């Protein structure tokens, strides 16, 4: 993804969320509160994507999508920090990370828990790389409803399209599996670089080729760039 989303003016919310409000949530551990203080300068609730703001009907559990900008003090942020904020908001959240002259998007699939609809289950976070603010600007994807927009945003951020007929939850499970496989590949590559013995390097390279083959199958024929 090498572009920046532009959002409808009608959806602008523009409300700053004080970090102290998050700290009122008793479920946020002291360690996470410290990380929030160290890594986030400001939290801005920038847009509310809802039927009345973007003229898309709600569908299933997606009644709104919130766009929250995190003004960062560093170029990294713990997934646990994102999760702590996400869990305090009932609807899906598109995070816009801002640092220096670049932004990045992060988003997870959020759904109500089967045994308690008052609670949410949040998947692995999918992320773009850092995008310079001088990059091209594009409008939101065209969708039939908010669930459709949610799926298209996840596809755009992950860089992987859903396969024909693939429903949202199997798609998200596949994305999580791909993320795990990519981490395995990175680990093998690091081991190859530091392994001094030739015969072990050969074995690791064989493992790497197999993992990359498996990754290609998991990605499927449809791919979004």
HELIX and SHEET records of a PDB file:
HELIX    1   1 UNK A    9  UNK A   11  5                                   3    
HELIX    2   2 UNK A   19  UNK A   23  1                                   5    
HELIX    3   3 UNK A   30  UNK A   39  1                                  10    
HELIX    4   4 UNK A   51  UNK A   54  1                                   4    
HELIX    5   5 UNK A   79  UNK A   87  1                                   9    
HELIX    6   6 UNK A  146  UNK A  158  1                                  13    
HELIX    7   7 UNK A  168  UNK A  194  1                                  27    
HELIX    8   8 UNK A  198  UNK A  219  1                                  22    
SHEET    1   A 2 UNK A   3  UNK A   6  0                                        
SHEET    2   A 2 UNK A 136  UNK A 139  1                                        
SHEET    1   B 6 UNK A  12  UNK A  17  0                                        
SHEET    2   B 6 UNK A  40  UNK A  50 -1                                        
SHEET    3   B 6 UNK A  64  UNK A  72 -1                                        
SHEET    4   B 6 UNK A  92  UNK A  99  1                                        
SHEET    5   B 6 UNK A 102  UNK A 107 -1                                        
SHEET    6   B 6 UNK A 126  UNK A 127 -1                                        
SHEET    1   C 6 UNK A  12  UNK A  17  0                                        
SHEET    2   C 6 UNK A  40  UNK A  50 -1                                        
SHEET    3   C 6 UNK A  64  UNK A  72 -1                                        
SHEET    4   C 6 UNK A  92  UNK A  99  1                                        
SHEET    5   C 6 UNK A 102  UNK A 107 -1                                        
SHEET    6   C 6 UNK A 131  UNK A 132 -1                                        
SHEET    1   D 2 UNK A 110  UNK A 113  0                                        
SHEET    2   D 2 UNK A 116  UNK A 122 -1                                        
END                                                                             
